[in-house]
Amino acid sequence: MTYPDDRSGNPGDQSKFRIAHCASRPWDKAVIRATLSIIEIAVLSVLILATRCANYQNVFVGGNVYFTDADCYARMARVRMCSEHPGLIIRHHAFENFPTGTTPHTTAPLDYFILALSIFLKPFTTDAIDVAGAFISPLLALLGGWFLWWWSKRMKFRYRWISLIVYAISPILVQGTELGRPDHQSLLILLVAIAICAEWSLQAEAGSVSATDRSRWSVVTGVAWGSAIWISAYESLVLFLIVLVVGALKNPRAIAARSRRIGWLYFVLVIAIALLVERRIPSFSVLYSNPVFQNWAHTIGELAHVSPANPIWLRWTGYLLLVAPFLIWISTIKNRSESERNTPLFVLVLLVATYALTVWQARWGYFFVLVFALALPRLLEPIKSRAAVWIAFSLSIFPILHDWDERLWPNEAELALRVEQRSELVQLRGLALSLRSSEIRPFLAPWWLSPSIAYWSRQPGIAGSSHESLDGVADSARFFLCDDWQKARQILQNHQTAWVIAYDSERVAQNSAEILSQATPTHPLCRVLDRTPSLVPPFLIFAAQNGTFKLYRVVAQ
């Protein structure tokens, strides 16, 4: 008897063995490739989730969930309303700027994404909505990372892992998608990344793939851009117009090509659905000339200017930013030679445009670093030595790693500040819960605290954290700076206020003075409320206090 591994058998048996052995090699290679892919995805996923969830101690405190920004509480109030009234599309906020309310710029998709996640989490937690709000942004970042891994592999980028690492660890991208930040920016980053990558593939593969594949990429482009504009008709609309103008100037015929028509159809369809669902035209707050808005905007970190000399650029991107102009110049030369492995012109224009926009407003930093990360593999393509590129990249991310070192192992002062902030949030939550009532009893508090108090207490606030509630913000600032008790009483009556919450008078006075562009009086009401409760006006009755906050009940006279 001759066995397959018996090399001494007859020639026919030996040839059968060789054929079977050779036939097994493709299968072995497929297994190896699949295993490597699984390892890559696992490593990338761990890196993305580890960076996004590094702030877990500030989010999960005492068994409760605390969100990172004031706007997040307004978003979660919307989600809770959708949970209580399934199918509800929220077009008016009654919980801020009471009694007028606001017409918010926020839209429905993220509300229902969070609600859908909460339904999935219900078997695992008793606080599914808050937990879903905490995890929605890291999960969206994870989806973005998986997509970029697949897309960069399909594009056969030589240095694709450099792009993935920057996406995973850049502090500004982490901030936009971190734990406890259910903000529309996280969904917007995902959609813009898909839209840019789809547009890149559509241009790069224009002459090398079938019409069916081009149509598919066109559909992805149309749906992604349409959905991004639905989420926010500000950053996404500007980026879309830049891509459109650059494409039209470069090749007007390509914009109206047959393969792109289906993409335009889906784009128009998504926009039409958005208008039908939201039933309102988005406002463009960036064009406001209201002095109160301008003063308020100066207190918002995302609306601040970022000087080109600010070292925060290197903390976002690393030292490779310093050589980016040289790499762009090389890529431009390659574009002129119509090389097949170049950086598309629209990506280079987006990179320069988002840099300039970030200098104007810090909120554009999310998209600048995103485009920078996407462009890096092609910008580094001319450098043939892999070892040189990886050594340079490893050295270039020192500023990013230094930023993470400060976050993960803060000094004593920073650690004490974090502990103090967590303690203040716990105390504020306890005070807010005491305001719950079946009756509507509005409260007045510093504007940046109002959304969280409204969320926990289920009572409407006079102020809010959005630009649509600026009237309430201005009136709350006037109240806290007021040294005329009759004027303060009139403000409370105008807003039907039932409760007043006092906080650190120095911070409240400084912020209120900045918003109103006026000097702080000698004895502002916020100082009396904070330091001398026994001397408050007679229409305010001291009701409760803790280590940080004081609560006053408004009485009619």
C-alpha positions as CSV (number, residue, x, y, z in Angstrom):
1,M,0.0,0.0,0.0
2,T,1.3,3.5,-0.8
3,Y,0.5,6.4,1.5
4,P,0.4,10.1,0.4
5,D,3.6,10.9,2.3
6,D,5.4,7.8,1.0
7,R,8.0,9.4,-1.4
8,S,9.2,5.9,-2.4
9,G,5.9,5.0,-4.1
10,N,5.3,5.0,-7.8
11,P,5.6,8.2,-9.9
12,G,1.8,8.5,-10.3
13,D,1.2,8.6,-6.6
14,Q,4.1,11.1,-6.1
15,S,2.6,13.5,-8.7
16,K,-0.8,13.3,-7.0
17,F,0.8,14.2,-3.8
18,R,2.6,17.2,-5.3
19,I,-0.6,18.4,-6.9
20,A,-2.6,18.1,-3.6
21,H,0.2,19.9,-1.7
22,C,0.4,22.7,-4.2
23,A,-3.4,23.1,-4.2
24,S,-3.3,23.6,-0.5
25,R,-1.0,26.6,-0.6
26,P,-3.6,29.2,-1.7
27,W,-5.8,28.0,1.2
28,D,-2.9,28.4,3.6
29,K,-2.2,31.9,2.3
30,A,-5.8,32.9,2.7
31,V,-5.8,31.7,6.3
32,I,-2.6,33.7,7.0
33,R,-4.1,36.8,5.4
34,A,-7.3,36.4,7.4
35,T,-5.4,35.9,10.6
36,L,-3.3,38.9,10.0
37,S,-6.4,41.0,9.2
38,I,-8.0,39.9,12.5
39,I,-4.9,40.8,14.4
40,E,-4.7,44.2,12.7
41,I,-8.4,45.0,13.4
42,A,-8.0,43.9,17.0
43,V,-4.9,46.0,17.6
44,L,-6.6,49.1,15.9
45,S,-9.8,48.5,17.9
46,V,-8.0,48.3,21.2
47,L,-6.0,51.5,20.4
48,I,-9.1,53.4,19.4
49,L,-11.2,52.4,22.4
50,A,-8.3,52.8,24.8
51,T,-7.7,56.4,23.8
52,R,-11.4,57.3,23.6
53,C,-12.2,55.8,27.0
54,A,-9.1,57.1,28.8
55,N,-11.4,59.6,30.6
56,Y,-13.7,57.0,32.1
57,Q,-12.9,58.2,35.7
58,N,-14.5,61.5,34.9
59,V,-17.5,60.0,33.2
60,F,-18.5,57.1,35.5
61,V,-18.6,58.6,39.0
62,G,-20.4,57.0,41.9
63,G,-22.3,54.7,39.7
64,N,-23.7,57.5,37.6
65,V,-22.8,58.9,34.1
66,Y,-21.5,62.5,33.7
67,F,-21.1,63.9,30.3
68,T,-18.1,66.0,29.3
69,D,-19.8,69.1,27.8
70,A,-22.9,71.1,28.6
71,D,-24.3,70.6,25.1
72,C,-24.2,66.8,25.7
73,Y,-26.9,67.2,28.4
74,A,-29.1,69.0,25.9
75,R,-28.6,66.2,23.4
76,M,-29.5,63.6,26.0
77,A,-32.6,65.5,27.0
78,R,-33.7,65.1,23.4
79,V,-32.9,61.4,23.5
80,R,-35.0,61.0,26.6
81,M,-37.9,62.8,25.0
82,C,-37.6,60.5,22.0
83,S,-37.6,57.5,24.3
84,E,-40.8,58.7,26.0
85,H,-42.5,59.5,22.7
86,P,-41.2,57.1,20.0
87,G,-41.1,58.7,16.5
88,L,-40.9,62.3,17.9
89,I,-38.9,64.8,15.9
90,I,-37.7,67.5,18.2
91,R,-37.8,71.0,16.6
92,H,-38.2,73.1,19.7
93,H,-36.4,73.1,23.1
94,A,-38.7,74.1,25.9
95,F,-36.0,73.2,28.5
96,E,-33.8,76.2,27.8
97,N,-34.3,79.9,27.3
98,F,-37.6,79.5,29.2
99,P,-40.4,80.6,28.6
100,T,-39.6,81.3,24.9
101,G,-37.6,78.2,24.3
102,T,-35.3,77.7,21.3
103,T,-35.3,76.4,17.7
104,P,-32.2,74.2,17.9
105,H,-29.6,73.5,15.2
106,T,-29.4,69.8,16.4
107,T,-31.1,67.2,14.2
108,A,-32.8,63.8,14.7
109,P,-30.3,61.2,13.4
110,L,-28.0,61.2,16.4
111,D,-31.0,61.2,18.8
112,Y,-32.2,57.9,17.3
113,F,-28.7,56.4,17.0
114,I,-28.3,56.8,20.8
115,L,-31.8,55.6,21.4
116,A,-31.2,52.5,19.3
117,L,-28.0,51.7,21.3
118,S,-29.9,52.2,24.6
119,I,-32.5,49.6,23.5
120,F,-29.6,47.2,22.9
121,L,-28.1,48.0,26.3
122,K,-31.3,47.6,28.3
123,P,-30.7,44.0,29.3
124,F,-27.2,45.0,30.7
125,T,-27.9,48.2,32.7
126,T,-30.7,50.0,34.5
127,D,-29.5,53.3,33.1
128,A,-29.4,52.4,29.4
129,I,-30.0,55.9,27.9
130,D,-27.1,57.5,29.8
131,V,-24.8,54.6,29.2
132,A,-25.7,54.7,25.5
133,G,-24.9,58.4,25.4
134,A,-21.6,57.8,27.0
135,F,-20.5,55.1,24.5
136,I,-22.0,56.3,21.2
137,S,-19.1,58.4,20.2
138,P,-16.3,55.8,20.9
139,L,-18.4,53.3,18.9
140,L,-18.7,55.7,16.0
141,A,-14.9,56.3,16.1
142,L,-14.5,52.5,16.1
143,L,-16.7,52.2,13.0
144,G,-14.6,55.0,11.4
145,G,-11.4,53.1,12.2
146,W,-12.7,49.9,10.7
147,F,-13.7,51.7,7.5
148,L,-10.4,53.4,7.2
149,W,-8.6,50.1,7.7
150,W,-10.6,48.5,4.9
151,W,-10.4,51.4,2.6
152,S,-6.6,52.0,3.0
153,K,-6.0,48.3,2.4
154,R,-8.1,48.4,-0.7
155,M,-6.1,51.5,-1.9
156,K,-2.9,49.6,-1.2
157,F,-1.3,52.5,0.7
158,R,2.3,51.6,1.6
159,Y,2.2,53.5,4.8
160,R,-1.5,53.1,5.7
161,W,-0.8,52.2,9.3
162,I,0.6,55.7,9.8
163,S,-2.8,57.1,8.9
164,L,-4.5,54.6,11.2
165,I,-2.3,55.4,14.1
166,V,-2.8,59.2,13.8
167,Y,-6.5,58.6,13.6
168,A,-6.4,56.5,16.7
169,I,-4.2,58.6,19.0
170,S,-4.5,62.3,17.8
171,P,-5.8,64.2,20.9
172,I,-8.1,66.4,18.9
173,L,-9.8,63.4,17.1
174,V,-10.0,61.7,20.5
175,Q,-11.7,64.7,22.0
176,G,-14.3,64.8,19.2
177,T,-15.2,61.1,19.8
178,E,-14.4,60.5,23.4
179,L,-16.4,58.6,26.1
180,G,-19.2,60.7,27.6
181,R,-19.5,63.1,24.6
182,P,-22.7,62.4,22.7
183,D,-22.1,65.2,20.3
184,H,-22.9,65.5,16.6
185,Q,-19.2,66.0,15.8
186,S,-18.5,62.3,16.3
187,L,-21.1,61.3,13.7
188,L,-19.9,64.1,11.5
189,I,-16.3,62.9,11.6
190,L,-17.4,59.4,10.5
191,L,-19.5,60.6,7.6
192,V,-17.0,63.2,6.4
193,A,-14.2,60.5,6.5
194,I,-16.4,58.1,4.4
195,A,-17.3,60.9,1.9
196,I,-13.7,62.0,1.4
197,C,-12.5,58.4,1.0
198,A,-15.3,57.5,-1.4
199,E,-14.5,60.6,-3.5
200,W,-10.8,59.7,-3.5
201,S,-11.7,56.1,-4.7
202,L,-14.0,57.4,-7.3
203,Q,-11.3,59.6,-8.8
204,A,-8.4,57.1,-8.3
205,E,-10.3,54.2,-9.9
206,A,-12.0,56.2,-12.6
207,G,-10.2,54.3,-15.4
208,S,-9.4,51.0,-13.7
209,V,-12.7,49.7,-12.5
210,S,-16.1,48.8,-13.9
211,A,-19.0,51.2,-14.3
212,T,-20.8,49.2,-11.6
213,D,-18.0,49.9,-9.0
214,R,-17.9,53.6,-10.0
215,S,-21.6,53.8,-9.5
216,R,-21.3,52.2,-6.1
217,W,-18.7,54.7,-5.0
218,S,-20.8,57.5,-6.4
219,V,-23.8,56.3,-4.2
220,V,-21.6,56.2,-1.1
221,T,-20.3,59.7,-1.9
222,G,-23.9,61.0,-2.3
223,V,-25.3,59.4,0.8
224,A,-22.3,60.3,3.0
225,W,-22.3,64.0,2.0
226,G,-26.0,64.3,2.2
227,S,-26.1,62.7,5.6
228,A,-23.3,64.9,6.9
229,I,-25.1,68.0,5.7
230,W,-28.2,66.7,7.5
231,I,-26.3,66.3,10.7
232,S,-24.7,69.8,10.4
233,A,-25.1,72.2,7.6
234,Y,-22.0,74.1,8.6
235,E,-18.7,72.3,8.5
236,S,-19.9,69.5,6.2
237,L,-21.5,72.0,3.7
238,V,-18.3,74.0,3.5
239,L,-16.2,70.9,2.9
240,F,-18.6,69.6,0.3
241,L,-18.6,72.9,-1.6
242,I,-14.8,72.9,-1.6
243,V,-14.7,69.3,-3.0
244,L,-17.4,70.3,-5.6
245,V,-15.6,73.5,-6.7
246,V,-12.2,71.8,-7.0
247,G,-13.7,69.0,-9.0
248,A,-15.5,71.4,-11.3
249,L,-12.4,73.4,-12.0
250,K,-10.3,70.4,-12.6
251,N,-12.6,68.5,-14.8
252,P,-16.2,69.9,-15.3
253,R,-17.2,66.9,-17.3
254,A,-16.4,64.4,-14.5
255,I,-18.9,66.1,-12.2
256,A,-21.7,65.4,-14.6
257,A,-20.5,62.0,-15.8
258,R,-23.0,59.2,-16.1
259,S,-21.4,57.2,-13.3
260,R,-21.9,60.1,-10.9
261,R,-25.5,60.8,-11.7
262,I,-26.8,58.1,-9.4
263,G,-24.7,59.7,-6.6
264,W,-26.2,63.1,-7.2
265,L,-29.7,61.4,-7.1
266,Y,-29.0,59.8,-3.7
267,F,-27.5,63.1,-2.4
268,V,-30.7,65.0,-3.4
269,L,-32.8,62.2,-2.0
270,V,-31.1,62.4,1.4
271,I,-31.4,66.2,1.5
272,A,-35.1,66.0,0.6
273,I,-35.7,63.4,3.4
274,A,-33.8,65.7,5.9
275,L,-36.0,68.7,5.0
276,L,-39.1,66.6,5.2
277,V,-38.1,65.2,8.6
278,E,-36.7,68.4,10.2
279,R,-39.1,70.8,8.5
280,R,-36.8,73.8,9.0
281,I,-33.9,75.5,7.4
282,P,-30.7,75.4,9.4
283,S,-29.3,78.7,10.8
284,F,-25.8,79.9,10.2
285,S,-24.6,81.2,13.6
286,V,-21.2,82.0,12.2
287,L,-22.8,85.0,10.4
288,Y,-24.3,86.5,13.6
289,S,-23.2,90.0,14.3
290,N,-25.0,90.2,17.7
291,P,-22.5,91.7,20.2
292,V,-23.7,89.3,22.9
293,F,-23.1,86.4,20.5
294,Q,-19.6,87.6,19.8
295,N,-18.8,88.0,23.5
296,W,-20.3,84.6,24.3
297,A,-18.3,83.0,21.4
298,H,-15.1,84.2,23.0
299,T,-15.8,82.1,26.0
300,I,-16.3,78.9,23.9
301,G,-13.1,76.9,23.3
302,E,-14.2,75.5,20.0
303,L,-14.8,79.0,18.6
304,A,-11.4,80.4,19.7
305,H,-8.7,81.2,17.2
306,V,-5.7,78.9,17.0
307,S,-2.5,80.8,16.2
308,P,-0.1,79.1,13.7
309,A,2.6,79.5,16.3
310,N,0.5,77.6,19.0
311,P,2.3,74.4,20.0
312,I,-1.1,72.6,20.1
313,W,-0.7,71.9,16.4
314,L,2.2,69.6,17.2
315,R,0.2,67.9,20.0
316,W,-2.5,67.2,17.4
317,T,-0.3,66.0,14.5
318,G,3.2,65.5,15.6
319,Y,6.3,66.9,13.9
320,L,5.3,65.7,10.5
321,L,3.2,68.8,10.2
322,L,6.4,70.8,9.9
323,V,7.5,68.9,6.8
324,A,3.9,68.7,5.3
325,P,4.4,71.8,3.1
326,F,7.4,70.1,1.5
327,L,5.5,66.8,1.0
328,I,2.6,68.7,-0.5
329,W,5.0,70.5,-2.9
330,I,6.3,67.1,-4.0
331,S,2.8,65.7,-4.4
332,T,1.8,68.7,-6.5
333,I,4.7,68.0,-8.9
334,K,3.5,64.4,-9.2
335,N,0.0,65.6,-9.9
336,R,1.4,67.6,-12.9
337,S,3.0,64.4,-14.2
338,E,-0.4,62.6,-13.9
339,S,1.1,59.9,-11.7
340,E,-1.2,57.1,-10.8
341,R,0.0,57.1,-7.2
342,N,-0.6,60.7,-6.1
343,T,-2.6,62.7,-3.7
344,P,-5.8,64.0,-5.3
345,L,-6.0,67.8,-5.7
346,F,-9.2,68.1,-3.7
347,V,-7.5,66.4,-0.7
348,L,-4.6,68.9,-0.8
349,V,-7.0,71.8,-1.1
350,L,-9.1,70.4,1.8
351,L,-5.9,70.1,3.9
352,V,-4.9,73.8,3.3
353,A,-8.5,75.0,3.7
354,T,-9.1,73.2,7.0
355,Y,-5.8,74.5,8.3
356,A,-6.8,78.1,7.6
357,L,-10.3,77.5,9.0
358,T,-8.8,76.0,12.2
359,V,-6.7,79.1,12.6
360,W,-10.1,81.0,12.6
361,Q,-12.1,78.5,14.7
362,A,-10.7,75.6,16.7
363,R,-13.7,73.4,15.9
364,W,-12.3,72.9,12.4
365,G,-9.3,71.1,14.0
366,Y,-11.2,67.8,13.9
367,F,-11.4,67.9,10.1
368,F,-7.9,69.3,9.6
369,V,-6.3,66.4,11.5
370,L,-8.7,63.9,9.8
371,V,-7.7,65.1,6.3
372,F,-4.1,65.2,7.4
373,A,-4.2,61.6,8.6
374,L,-5.9,60.5,5.3
375,A,-3.3,62.3,3.2
376,L,-0.2,61.1,5.0
377,P,0.3,57.7,3.3
378,R,0.2,59.3,-0.2
379,L,2.3,62.3,0.9
380,L,5.0,59.9,2.2
381,E,4.8,57.7,-0.9
382,P,7.8,59.2,-2.6
383,I,10.1,58.1,0.2
384,K,10.9,54.5,-0.7
385,S,12.7,53.5,2.5
386,R,10.1,52.0,4.8
387,A,12.6,52.1,7.7
388,A,13.4,55.8,7.2
389,V,9.6,56.6,7.2
390,W,8.8,54.6,10.3
391,I,11.8,56.0,12.2
392,A,10.8,59.5,11.3
393,F,7.2,58.9,12.2
394,S,8.1,57.3,15.5
395,L,10.1,60.4,16.4
396,S,7.5,62.8,15.1
397,I,4.8,61.7,17.5
398,F,6.7,62.7,20.6
399,P,4.4,65.8,21.1
400,I,1.3,63.6,20.8
401,L,2.8,61.1,23.3
402,H,3.7,63.9,25.6
403,D,0.1,65.1,25.6
404,W,-1.1,61.6,26.5
405,D,1.5,61.4,29.2
406,E,0.0,64.6,30.8
407,R,-3.5,63.2,30.4
408,L,-2.9,59.8,31.8
409,W,-0.4,60.8,34.6
410,P,-1.4,64.4,35.5
411,N,0.6,66.5,38.0
412,E,-0.8,67.1,41.5
413,A,-2.5,70.4,40.5
414,E,-4.2,68.9,37.5
415,L,-5.2,65.8,39.5
416,A,-6.7,68.0,42.3
417,L,-8.6,70.0,39.7
418,R,-10.1,66.9,38.2
419,V,-11.1,65.6,41.7
420,E,-12.7,69.0,42.5
421,Q,-14.6,69.0,39.2
422,R,-16.0,65.5,39.8
423,S,-17.0,66.5,43.3
424,E,-18.8,69.6,42.0
425,L,-20.7,67.5,39.4
426,V,-21.9,65.1,42.1
427,Q,-23.0,67.9,44.3
428,L,-24.8,69.7,41.5
429,R,-26.6,66.5,40.5
430,G,-27.8,66.0,44.1
431,L,-29.1,69.6,44.2
432,A,-30.8,69.3,40.8
433,L,-32.6,66.1,41.8
434,S,-34.2,68.0,44.7
435,L,-35.9,70.3,42.1
436,R,-37.9,67.5,40.5
437,S,-41.6,68.1,40.6
438,S,-44.8,67.3,38.7
439,E,-45.2,71.1,38.3
440,I,-43.1,73.3,36.0
441,R,-40.8,75.3,38.2
442,P,-38.1,77.0,36.1
443,F,-34.7,77.8,37.5
444,L,-32.0,80.4,36.9
445,A,-28.3,79.3,37.1
446,P,-25.0,80.1,35.3
447,W,-25.5,79.2,31.6
448,W,-22.9,76.5,31.4
449,L,-24.5,74.6,34.3
450,S,-28.1,75.0,33.1
451,P,-28.2,72.0,30.6
452,S,-27.1,69.5,33.2
453,I,-29.4,70.9,35.8
454,A,-32.3,70.8,33.3
455,Y,-31.5,67.2,32.4
456,W,-31.3,65.9,36.0
457,S,-34.2,68.0,37.5
458,R,-36.5,67.8,34.4
459,Q,-37.2,71.5,35.0
460,P,-36.6,74.2,32.3
461,G,-33.7,76.6,32.6
462,I,-33.6,80.3,31.9
463,A,-30.2,80.0,30.2
464,G,-28.6,77.3,28.0
465,S,-25.4,76.4,26.3
466,S,-26.4,77.0,22.7
467,H,-26.3,80.2,20.7
468,E,-30.1,80.0,20.3
469,S,-30.6,80.6,24.0
470,L,-28.5,83.8,24.1
471,D,-31.4,85.9,25.3
472,G,-31.7,83.7,28.4
473,V,-27.9,83.7,28.8
474,A,-27.8,87.5,28.7
475,D,-30.6,87.8,31.2
476,S,-28.9,85.4,33.6
477,A,-25.7,87.4,33.3
478,R,-27.6,90.6,34.0
479,F,-29.2,89.0,37.0
480,F,-25.9,87.8,38.6
481,L,-24.2,91.2,37.9
482,C,-27.2,93.2,39.1
483,D,-26.7,95.5,42.2
484,D,-30.3,96.8,41.8
485,W,-32.7,94.4,43.5
486,Q,-35.7,95.7,41.7
487,K,-34.1,95.0,38.3
488,A,-33.1,91.5,39.5
489,R,-36.6,90.8,40.6
490,Q,-38.0,92.0,37.3
491,I,-35.7,89.5,35.4
492,L,-37.0,86.7,37.6
493,Q,-40.6,87.7,37.0
494,N,-40.1,88.0,33.2
495,H,-38.9,84.4,33.1
496,Q,-41.4,83.0,35.7
497,T,-38.4,81.8,37.8
498,A,-39.1,79.5,40.8
499,W,-35.5,78.7,41.8
500,V,-32.1,80.4,41.7
501,I,-28.8,78.4,41.9
502,A,-25.7,80.2,43.1
503,Y,-22.2,79.1,42.2
504,D,-18.6,80.4,42.7
505,S,-19.2,84.2,42.5
506,E,-15.8,85.0,41.1
507,R,-16.2,82.8,38.1
508,V,-19.8,83.8,37.6
509,A,-19.1,87.5,37.8
510,Q,-16.1,87.3,35.4
511,N,-18.0,85.3,32.8
512,S,-21.1,87.5,33.0
513,A,-19.0,90.6,32.6
514,E,-17.4,89.2,29.5
515,I,-20.7,88.3,27.9
516,L,-22.2,91.8,28.6
517,S,-19.0,93.7,28.0
518,Q,-19.4,95.7,31.2
519,A,-17.4,96.1,34.4
520,T,-18.3,94.1,37.4
521,P,-20.1,96.3,40.1
522,T,-18.8,96.5,43.6
523,H,-21.5,94.3,45.1
524,P,-22.9,92.1,42.4
525,L,-25.9,89.9,43.3
526,C,-23.9,86.7,42.5
527,R,-21.4,87.6,45.3
528,V,-24.2,88.2,47.8
529,L,-25.9,84.9,46.9
530,D,-22.6,83.0,47.2
531,R,-21.0,84.5,50.3
532,T,-23.7,86.1,52.4
533,P,-27.0,84.2,52.1
534,S,-28.4,86.2,55.1
535,L,-28.2,89.5,53.1
536,V,-30.1,88.4,50.0
537,P,-33.1,90.3,48.7
538,P,-36.4,89.5,50.4
539,F,-37.9,87.8,47.3
540,L,-35.2,85.1,47.6
541,I,-35.5,82.5,50.4
542,F,-32.4,80.4,51.2
543,A,-33.5,76.7,50.7
544,A,-30.5,74.5,50.6
545,Q,-26.7,74.3,50.1
546,N,-23.8,71.9,49.8
547,G,-20.1,72.4,49.6
548,T,-20.2,74.3,46.3
549,F,-23.8,75.4,45.4
550,K,-26.6,77.3,47.1
551,L,-30.3,77.0,46.3
552,Y,-32.8,79.9,46.7
553,R,-36.6,79.8,46.3
554,V,-38.2,82.7,44.6
555,V,-41.3,84.1,46.4
556,A,-43.9,86.5,45.2
557,Q,-44.2,89.8,47.0
